[in-house]
């Protein structure tokens, strides 16, 4: 998912730029060392002086080529080790060319060499360089019987070089981790903004949170009235998706109500927030670190939270990353919610808000397949309002529309969420009842008739209008029809038999 960012965490141009100051400083330091040796402590012979000058010129030329051609090397790791070999020989030779009083300048060059090596490579070459120089100068100090202050000075400079090299390695590690995080976030964010399915979106967010944040628990919750509905809830390697809990008095409620981020590094300390109490959700194990970011959109009002069982588990980088993810997630959830609304509108009849003819057939087919796999029954009711044209002609289409709406309301009072009702056309409706036997379906049909009979409809003159009766035909899948089309035809035939027999009736197989 992430792109190649170089052998050591930087791309080539970054390496070229980052070592430039150290290379320039090395060239300057080498020149100062050579010039100081000649001017302050003139060599005893011209040959010694020429050796110093030659050393300085060759060293600066090498540093210049090193800066220019390192970037062109196809194998930077081997080149880094070659540079350490050359630098170690040069810096081990230099003490024999300059007076002991200028030895501290050598350690400045060691410092620059270690710095450059650490920037372009891993810690190995830098540590080897410092180690070789330390051993060489250790024997030199013994040979020259150097005073204690020279030992202390040189040791301090070597330790400083070692600390600097390690600091650079740690910074590179942090930088590389952050770059990888951002690459993952950007890559998944592209997928997030392009998906219009809520389940797929939550799966992508789940993967993103696991990849970029080290959290023991995290959740995405959306406010529904006074509750928080957990769209995604992960806690200690277990999911609790779909859980609801009361918002009042919770940390999540404070974030949502105030639309502010909340970062609690150590929950062992008292919570200094008004009307907030600590509450456990998920597993019965208290979190020690907690971070929450509000998610606000046109259709979305919620929160994204990460937590850990360790105190001080998160830093500002995690906080900024979570805020970035939450902002994109809110936008994406808004898009999926809007898309779902549009799709829902396309499925519904504009007047009665039940399924339209086309989607009801699709829903009925899906329910029939599920019942067939589970060896269950599915009952279908075809329902028609008796003499509906007469009501329209007598009282007007507005009253007719109100009757249709009242009928759908009466139907929905007596069916389950897993059932389906659709407008078949005009004043005719279809009701699908999965896992419902014939006797259960007859009972539901009778209750619909009874409820409809109690509805009161007034016209503009405040005159009560008699509610029309309904006729129904019932067929059962797969006992009476093994295909959906045959099931619909059978229920429809029984509906018209009910009408022919006087209307306000329910026709089933038992009627024949």
DRENTOR-212009 format. One line per 3 residues: number of its first residue (from 1); their letters; for each residue y, z, x of C-alpha. Coordinates in nm, 3 decimals, always signed. Layout:
DRENTOR-212009
NUM = A = Y,Z,X  ... $
This chain:
DRENTOR-212009
1 = XXX = +0.000,+0.000,+0.000  +0.242,+0.080,+0.278  +0.350,-0.177,+0.530 $
4 = XXX = +0.297,-0.160,+0.905  +0.581,+0.034,+1.062  +0.489,+0.006,+1.427 $
7 = XXX = +0.252,+0.174,+1.667  +0.443,+0.498,+1.681  +0.627,+0.520,+1.351 $
10 = XXX = +0.922,+0.288,+1.423  +0.956,-0.085,+1.395  +1.038,-0.283,+1.717 $
13 = XXX = +1.412,-0.303,+1.653  +1.426,+0.073,+1.596  +1.255,+0.130,+1.932 $
16 = XXX = +1.494,-0.107,+2.111  +1.798,+0.069,+1.972  +1.669,+0.426,+2.004 $
19 = XXX = +1.581,+0.409,+2.378  +1.908,+0.240,+2.479  +2.111,+0.563,+2.526 $
22 = XXX = +1.831,+0.720,+2.733  +1.794,+0.407,+2.949  +2.170,+0.391,+3.014 $
25 = XXX = +2.174,+0.762,+3.094  +1.880,+0.711,+3.332  +2.058,+0.426,+3.513 $
28 = XXX = +2.374,+0.634,+3.538  +2.182,+0.942,+3.656  +1.995,+0.744,+3.922 $
31 = XXX = +2.318,+0.592,+4.050  +2.488,+0.933,+4.064  +2.188,+1.077,+4.253 $
34 = XXX = +2.192,+0.800,+4.516  +2.571,+0.798,+4.559  +2.589,+1.179,+4.579 $
37 = XXX = +2.318,+1.184,+4.845  +2.504,+0.929,+5.060  +2.854,+1.074,+5.018 $
40 = XXX = +2.791,+1.448,+5.002  +2.497,+1.465,+5.238  +2.519,+1.154,+5.465 $
43 = XXX = +2.173,+1.047,+5.589  +2.093,+1.098,+5.955  +2.008,+0.730,+5.999 $
46 = XXX = +2.114,+0.397,+5.854  +1.753,+0.327,+5.764  +1.745,+0.636,+5.541 $
49 = XXX = +2.067,+0.522,+5.376  +1.929,+0.173,+5.317  +1.616,+0.323,+5.165 $
52 = XXX = +1.829,+0.524,+4.923  +2.039,+0.225,+4.826  +1.729,+0.007,+4.784 $
55 = XXX = +1.565,+0.277,+4.571  +1.873,+0.298,+4.345  +1.906,-0.080,+4.305 $
58 = XXX = +1.537,-0.137,+4.234  +1.528,+0.160,+3.997  +1.825,+0.032,+3.793 $
61 = XXX = +1.682,-0.320,+3.783  +1.351,-0.179,+3.661  +1.523,+0.024,+3.389 $
64 = XXX = +1.711,-0.285,+3.275  +1.394,-0.493,+3.256  +1.212,-0.202,+3.098 $
67 = XXX = +1.467,-0.191,+2.816  +1.469,-0.568,+2.768  +1.103,-0.658,+2.799 $
70 = XXX = +0.928,-0.356,+2.649  +0.999,-0.494,+2.304  +0.826,-0.822,+2.396 $
73 = XXX = +0.507,-0.653,+2.513  +0.209,-0.736,+2.286  +0.040,-0.408,+2.380 $
76 = XXX = +0.304,-0.136,+2.379  +0.058,+0.147,+2.429  -0.064,+0.010,+2.763 $
79 = XXX = +0.294,-0.068,+2.865  +0.398,+0.289,+2.791  +0.125,+0.422,+3.019 $
82 = XXX = +0.221,+0.171,+3.291  +0.579,+0.294,+3.271  +0.460,+0.654,+3.311 $
85 = XXX = +0.263,+0.556,+3.624  +0.565,+0.381,+3.780  +0.807,+0.659,+3.680 $
88 = XXX = +0.577,+0.931,+3.816  +0.552,+0.758,+4.155  +0.927,+0.698,+4.171 $
91 = XXX = +1.028,+1.049,+4.067  +0.769,+1.204,+4.299  +0.902,+0.994,+4.591 $
94 = XXX = +1.272,+1.064,+4.530  +1.267,+1.426,+4.658  +1.172,+1.293,+5.002 $
97 = XXX = +1.482,+1.068,+5.005  +1.754,+1.309,+4.888  +1.853,+1.654,+5.013 $
100 = XXX = +1.704,+1.962,+4.852  +2.045,+2.064,+4.719  +2.038,+1.768,+4.475 $
103 = XXX = +1.689,+1.830,+4.341  +1.832,+1.932,+4.003  +1.948,+1.570,+3.957 $
106 = XXX = +1.585,+1.458,+3.983  +1.498,+1.679,+3.689  +1.775,+1.516,+3.489 $
109 = XXX = +1.599,+1.185,+3.554  +1.265,+1.344,+3.456  +1.429,+1.462,+3.138 $
112 = XXX = +1.554,+1.109,+3.059  +1.216,+0.952,+3.140  +1.032,+1.200,+2.918 $
115 = XXX = +1.287,+1.145,+2.642  +1.246,+0.767,+2.656  +0.866,+0.787,+2.669 $
118 = XXX = +0.854,+1.023,+2.373  +1.074,+0.792,+2.166  +0.862,+0.481,+2.221 $
121 = XXX = +0.519,+0.642,+2.246  +0.317,+0.942,+2.136  +0.320,+1.274,+2.317 $
124 = XXX = +0.045,+1.182,+2.568  +0.249,+0.973,+2.817  +0.542,+1.216,+2.810 $
127 = XXX = +0.320,+1.518,+2.876  +0.139,+1.337,+3.158  +0.472,+1.244,+3.318 $
130 = XXX = +0.601,+1.602,+3.303  +0.266,+1.735,+3.427  +0.251,+1.499,+3.729 $
133 = XXX = +0.610,+1.574,+3.826  +0.545,+1.946,+3.791  +0.240,+1.930,+4.021 $
136 = XXX = +0.418,+1.715,+4.282  +0.724,+1.938,+4.294  +0.512,+2.251,+4.291 $
139 = XXX = +0.352,+2.150,+4.623  +0.691,+2.042,+4.756  +0.839,+2.384,+4.678 $
142 = XXX = +0.549,+2.551,+4.856  +0.585,+2.321,+5.156  +0.962,+2.380,+5.179 $
145 = XXX = +0.937,+2.752,+5.099  +1.196,+2.707,+4.826  +1.387,+3.016,+4.713 $
148 = XXX = +1.311,+3.176,+4.374  +1.623,+3.043,+4.206  +1.509,+2.682,+4.280 $
151 = XXX = +1.173,+2.757,+4.122  +1.339,+2.903,+3.813  +1.590,+2.617,+3.780 $
154 = XXX = +1.326,+2.346,+3.817  +1.086,+2.524,+3.579  +1.363,+2.559,+3.319 $
157 = XXX = +1.445,+2.188,+3.338  +1.079,+2.090,+3.306  +1.034,+2.320,+3.006 $
160 = XXX = +1.349,+2.171,+2.850  +1.204,+1.822,+2.899  +0.876,+1.934,+2.742 $
163 = XXX = +1.051,+2.091,+2.440  +1.267,+1.781,+2.393  +0.963,+1.551,+2.402 $
166 = XXX = +0.780,+1.765,+2.147  +1.089,+1.787,+1.924  +1.114,+1.409,+1.919 $
169 = XXX = +0.745,+1.384,+1.826  +0.796,+1.623,+1.536  +1.103,+1.434,+1.418 $
172 = XXX = +0.909,+1.107,+1.435  +0.627,+1.266,+1.237  +0.869,+1.383,+0.967 $
175 = XXX = +1.045,+1.047,+0.965  +0.719,+0.856,+0.937  +0.599,+1.081,+0.657 $
178 = XXX = +0.925,+1.032,+0.470  +0.912,+0.654,+0.516  +0.555,+0.644,+0.390 $
181 = XXX = +0.657,+0.853,+0.091  +0.944,+0.622,+0.006  +0.723,+0.316,+0.045 $
184 = XXX = +0.466,+0.464,-0.192  +0.737,+0.561,-0.441  +0.896,+0.217,-0.429 $
187 = XXX = +0.563,+0.041,-0.464  +0.447,+0.249,-0.761  +0.794,+0.242,-0.915 $
190 = XXX = +0.771,-0.136,-0.932  +0.456,-0.094,-1.137  +0.607,+0.187,-1.345 $
193 = XXX = +0.908,-0.010,-1.463  +0.692,-0.312,-1.548  +0.426,-0.133,-1.756 $
196 = XXX = +0.475,-0.093,-2.130  +0.163,+0.114,-2.195  +0.215,+0.492,-2.197 $
199 = XXX = -0.138,+0.579,-2.081  -0.117,+0.337,-1.790  +0.227,+0.473,-1.702 $
202 = XXX = +0.100,+0.832,-1.695  -0.193,+0.727,-1.474  +0.052,+0.569,-1.227 $
205 = XXX = +0.272,+0.880,-1.229  -0.037,+1.095,-1.173  -0.128,+0.890,-0.864 $
208 = XXX = +0.230,+0.898,-0.739  +0.263,+1.276,-0.765  -0.069,+1.328,-0.585 $
211 = XXX = +0.017,+1.085,-0.307  +0.367,+1.197,-0.218  +0.386,+1.567,-0.306 $
214 = XXX = +0.159,+1.848,-0.193  +0.146,+2.049,-0.514  -0.127,+2.265,-0.665 $
217 = XXX = -0.002,+2.192,-1.014  +0.229,+1.942,-1.180  +0.309,+1.834,-1.531 $
220 = XXX = +0.518,+1.597,-1.739  +0.618,+1.751,-2.072  +0.815,+1.604,-2.361 $
223 = XXX = +0.998,+1.817,-2.616  +0.871,+1.792,-2.973  +1.072,+2.019,-3.202 $
226 = XXX = +1.031,+2.369,-3.052  +0.726,+2.284,-2.844  +0.662,+2.112,-2.514 $
229 = XXX = +0.384,+1.853,-2.532  +0.204,+1.800,-2.202  +0.167,+1.427,-2.157 $
232 = XXX = +0.024,+1.492,-1.809  -0.084,+1.836,-1.688  -0.277,+1.892,-1.364 $
235 = XXX = -0.355,+2.243,-1.244  -0.578,+2.327,-0.948  -0.801,+2.014,-0.966 $
238 = XXX = -0.828,+2.024,-1.346  -0.641,+1.837,-1.621  -0.502,+1.995,-1.938 $
241 = XXX = -0.342,+1.685,-2.092  -0.226,+1.718,-2.452  -0.162,+2.094,-2.439 $
244 = XXX = +0.134,+2.226,-2.641  +0.324,+2.550,-2.585  +0.637,+2.712,-2.720 $
247 = XXX = +0.946,+2.628,-2.519  +1.148,+2.936,-2.605  +1.199,+3.167,-2.308 $
250 = XXX = +1.029,+2.940,-2.053  +1.156,+2.793,-1.727  +1.101,+2.446,-1.875 $
253 = XXX = +1.321,+2.534,-2.171  +1.602,+2.640,-1.937  +1.584,+2.308,-1.750 $
256 = XXX = +1.578,+2.101,-2.072  +1.853,+2.297,-2.248  +2.086,+2.300,-1.948 $
259 = XXX = +1.988,+1.954,-1.820  +1.988,+2.096,-1.467  +1.732,+2.099,-1.190 $
262 = XXX = +1.568,+2.430,-1.108  +1.420,+2.511,-0.766  +1.251,+2.851,-0.730 $
265 = XXX = +1.118,+2.878,-0.375  +0.955,+3.221,-0.421  +0.859,+3.343,-0.767 $
268 = XXX = +0.771,+3.686,-0.631  +1.142,+3.759,-0.650  +1.291,+3.842,-0.995 $
271 = XXX = +1.409,+3.538,-1.193  +1.787,+3.559,-1.228  +1.811,+3.345,-1.542 $
274 = XXX = +1.924,+3.452,-1.886  +1.659,+3.459,-2.162  +1.383,+3.337,-1.931 $
277 = XXX = +1.046,+3.506,-1.897  +0.761,+3.409,-1.668  +0.471,+3.260,-1.867 $
280 = XXX = +0.133,+3.130,-1.750  -0.002,+2.797,-1.872  -0.309,+2.613,-1.755 $
283 = XXX = -0.530,+2.831,-1.535  -0.477,+3.209,-1.527  -0.327,+3.197,-1.181 $
286 = XXX = +0.040,+3.258,-1.102  +0.241,+2.997,-0.913  +0.455,+3.117,-0.624 $
289 = XXX = +0.682,+2.811,-0.593  +0.825,+2.611,-0.886  +1.047,+2.308,-0.914 $
292 = XXX = +1.156,+2.139,-1.238  +1.369,+1.828,-1.304  +1.493,+1.721,-1.650 $
295 = XXX = +1.392,+1.381,-1.787  +1.647,+1.252,-2.037  +1.651,+0.915,-2.207 $
298 = XXX = +1.731,+0.751,-2.539  +1.388,+0.835,-2.682  +1.275,+1.094,-2.426 $
301 = XXX = +1.375,+1.454,-2.364  +1.146,+1.640,-2.131  +1.075,+1.772,-1.784 $
304 = XXX = +0.878,+1.697,-1.468  +0.749,+2.001,-1.279  +0.559,+2.067,-0.957 $
307 = XXX = +0.437,+2.409,-0.849  +0.231,+2.574,-0.577  +0.030,+2.892,-0.537 $
310 = XXX = +0.208,+2.941,-0.204  +0.565,+3.070,-0.174  +0.822,+2.842,-0.008 $
313 = XXX = +0.586,+2.545,-0.042  +0.861,+2.290,-0.108  +1.178,+2.182,+0.071 $
316 = XXX = +1.488,+1.983,-0.010  +1.310,+1.658,+0.074  +1.047,+1.736,-0.192 $
319 = XXX = +1.324,+1.823,-0.434  +1.506,+1.494,-0.381  +1.180,+1.302,-0.407 $
322 = XXX = +1.085,+1.473,-0.734  +1.431,+1.400,-0.877  +1.390,+1.034,-0.781 $
325 = XXX = +1.048,+1.010,-0.946  +1.163,+1.196,-1.259  +1.460,+0.966,-1.304 $
328 = XXX = +1.240,+0.655,-1.287  +0.973,+0.816,-1.505  +1.228,+0.894,-1.778 $
331 = XXX = +1.343,+0.532,-1.780  +0.985,+0.405,-1.786  +0.881,+0.644,-2.067 $
334 = XXX = +1.186,+0.530,-2.261  +1.070,+0.172,-2.223  +0.713,+0.246,-2.332 $
337 = XXX = +0.838,+0.450,-2.629  +1.071,+0.171,-2.737  +0.794,-0.085,-2.695 $
340 = XXX = +0.558,+0.132,-2.903  +0.822,+0.156,-3.177  +0.867,-0.220,-3.178 $
343 = XXX = +0.491,-0.272,-3.194  +0.462,-0.013,-3.472  +0.734,-0.187,-3.671 $
346 = XXX = +0.548,-0.514,-3.633  +0.235,-0.353,-3.777  +0.401,-0.199,-4.083 $
349 = XXX = +0.508,-0.336,-4.416  +0.888,-0.321,-4.425  +0.904,-0.157,-4.771 $
352 = XXX = +0.613,+0.085,-4.797  +0.571,+0.159,-4.420  +0.193,+0.125,-4.444 $
355 = XXX = +0.004,-0.135,-4.239  +0.074,-0.496,-4.319  -0.204,-0.735,-4.421 $
358 = XXX = -0.276,-0.875,-4.073  -0.287,-0.545,-3.886  -0.491,-0.373,-4.157 $
361 = XXX = -0.769,-0.631,-4.114  -0.761,-0.570,-3.736  -0.775,-0.193,-3.789 $
364 = XXX = -1.056,-0.225,-4.043  -1.259,-0.435,-3.799  -1.212,-0.177,-3.520 $
367 = XXX = -1.315,+0.108,-3.750  -1.622,-0.082,-3.870  -1.739,-0.146,-3.512 $
370 = XXX = -1.697,+0.222,-3.426  -1.889,+0.333,-3.736  -2.168,+0.085,-3.664 $
373 = XXX = -2.209,+0.219,-3.310  -2.223,+0.576,-3.438  -2.440,+0.487,-3.739 $
376 = XXX = -2.176,+0.610,-3.986  -2.052,+0.472,-4.318  -1.714,+0.315,-4.384 $
379 = XXX = -1.580,+0.292,-4.738  -1.317,+0.045,-4.851  -1.097,+0.085,-5.159 $
382 = XXX = -0.911,-0.215,-5.299  -0.633,-0.086,-5.532  -0.402,-0.271,-5.768 $
385 = XXX = -0.119,-0.142,-5.992  -0.182,-0.226,-6.357  +0.077,-0.444,-6.534 $
388 = XXX = +0.312,-0.420,-6.238  +0.493,-0.744,-6.332  +0.581,-0.584,-6.666 $
391 = XXX = +0.747,-0.291,-6.485  +0.947,-0.526,-6.268  +1.058,-0.735,-6.566 $
394 = XXX = +1.142,-0.430,-6.778  +1.301,-0.188,-6.533  +1.398,-0.414,-6.243 $
397 = XXX = +1.267,-0.469,-5.893  +1.437,-0.157,-5.759  +1.220,+0.060,-5.984 $
400 = XXX = +0.923,-0.154,-5.889  +0.988,-0.090,-5.520  +1.014,+0.283,-5.589 $
403 = XXX = +0.676,+0.276,-5.763  +0.518,+0.103,-5.463  +0.664,+0.362,-5.227 $
406 = XXX = +0.549,+0.650,-5.451  +0.198,+0.506,-5.467  +0.173,+0.488,-5.085 $
409 = XXX = +0.295,+0.845,-5.062  +0.027,+0.956,-5.310  -0.241,+0.772,-5.110 $
412 = XXX = -0.134,+0.925,-4.778  -0.153,+1.274,-4.926  -0.528,+1.240,-4.969 $
415 = XXX = -0.644,+1.053,-4.658  -0.694,+1.163,-4.298  -0.505,+1.045,-3.990 $
418 = XXX = -0.813,+0.850,-3.888  -0.808,+0.659,-4.219  -0.593,+0.351,-4.277 $
421 = XXX = -0.394,+0.212,-4.568  -0.244,-0.136,-4.582  -0.048,-0.350,-4.825 $
424 = XXX = -0.279,-0.637,-4.912  -0.012,-0.830,-5.096  +0.234,-0.769,-5.381 $
427 = XXX = +0.113,-0.464,-5.570  -0.236,-0.465,-5.416  -0.337,-0.219,-5.142 $
430 = XXX = -0.645,-0.155,-4.927  -0.767,+0.184,-4.802  -1.023,+0.217,-4.518 $
433 = XXX = -1.212,+0.547,-4.497  -1.435,+0.576,-4.186  -1.717,+0.834,-4.199 $
436 = XXX = -1.677,+0.861,-4.577  -1.969,+0.834,-4.817  -1.949,+0.674,-5.161 $
439 = XXX = -1.921,+1.009,-5.340  -1.645,+1.128,-5.105  -1.459,+0.801,-5.157 $
442 = XXX = -1.482,+0.826,-5.536  -1.342,+1.179,-5.512  -1.048,+1.058,-5.300 $
445 = XXX = -0.981,+0.771,-5.540  -0.973,+1.008,-5.839  -0.728,+1.240,-5.661 $
448 = XXX = -0.499,+0.944,-5.586  -0.500,+0.848,-5.956  -0.428,+1.207,-6.058 $
451 = XXX = -0.144,+1.246,-5.809  +0.015,+0.916,-5.911  +0.003,+1.021,-6.277 $
454 = XXX = +0.222,+1.325,-6.202  +0.500,+1.130,-6.029  +0.832,+1.110,-6.209 $
457 = XXX = +1.061,+0.811,-6.167  +1.409,+0.798,-6.319  +1.624,+0.492,-6.367 $
460 = XXX = +2.002,+0.473,-6.338  +2.037,+0.597,-6.699  +1.836,+0.906,-6.608 $
463 = XXX = +1.558,+0.796,-6.842  +1.207,+0.890,-6.732  +0.992,+0.586,-6.664 $
466 = XXX = +0.619,+0.600,-6.733  +0.420,+0.567,-6.412  +0.174,+0.277,-6.422 $
469 = XXX = -0.198,+0.329,-6.380  -0.409,+0.180,-6.101  -0.744,+0.005,-6.087 $
472 = XXX = -0.975,+0.036,-5.787  -1.288,-0.125,-5.649  -1.504,+0.045,-5.385 $
475 = XXX = -1.757,-0.099,-5.139  -1.944,+0.070,-4.854  -2.018,-0.068,-4.506 $
478 = XXX = -2.285,-0.141,-4.391  -2.503,-0.039,-4.689  -2.353,-0.292,-4.931 $
481 = XXX = -2.201,-0.542,-4.688  -2.285,-0.592,-4.322  -1.970,-0.791,-4.242 $
484 = XXX = -1.601,-0.708,-4.290  -1.521,-1.024,-4.487  -1.810,-0.958,-4.727 $
487 = XXX = -1.702,-0.595,-4.760  -1.349,-0.701,-4.857  -1.479,-0.960,-5.104 $
490 = XXX = -1.714,-0.710,-5.266  -1.446,-0.441,-5.306  -1.203,-0.704,-5.439 $
493 = XXX = -1.456,-0.830,-5.697  -1.512,-0.475,-5.818  -1.136,-0.426,-5.845 $
496 = XXX = -1.107,-0.722,-6.082  -1.409,-0.602,-6.280  -1.220,-0.272,-6.327 $
499 = XXX = -0.921,-0.466,-6.457  -1.136,-0.675,-6.693  -1.296,-0.360,-6.835 $
502 = XXX = -0.962,-0.217,-6.940  -0.785,-0.111,-6.617  -0.718,+0.246,-6.499 $
505 = XXX = -1.074,+0.258,-6.368  -1.275,+0.291,-6.047  -1.559,+0.043,-6.003 $
508 = XXX = -1.851,+0.102,-5.766  -2.210,-0.024,-5.734  -2.317,+0.239,-5.983 $
511 = XX = -2.109,+0.066,-6.251  -2.349,-0.233,-6.253 $
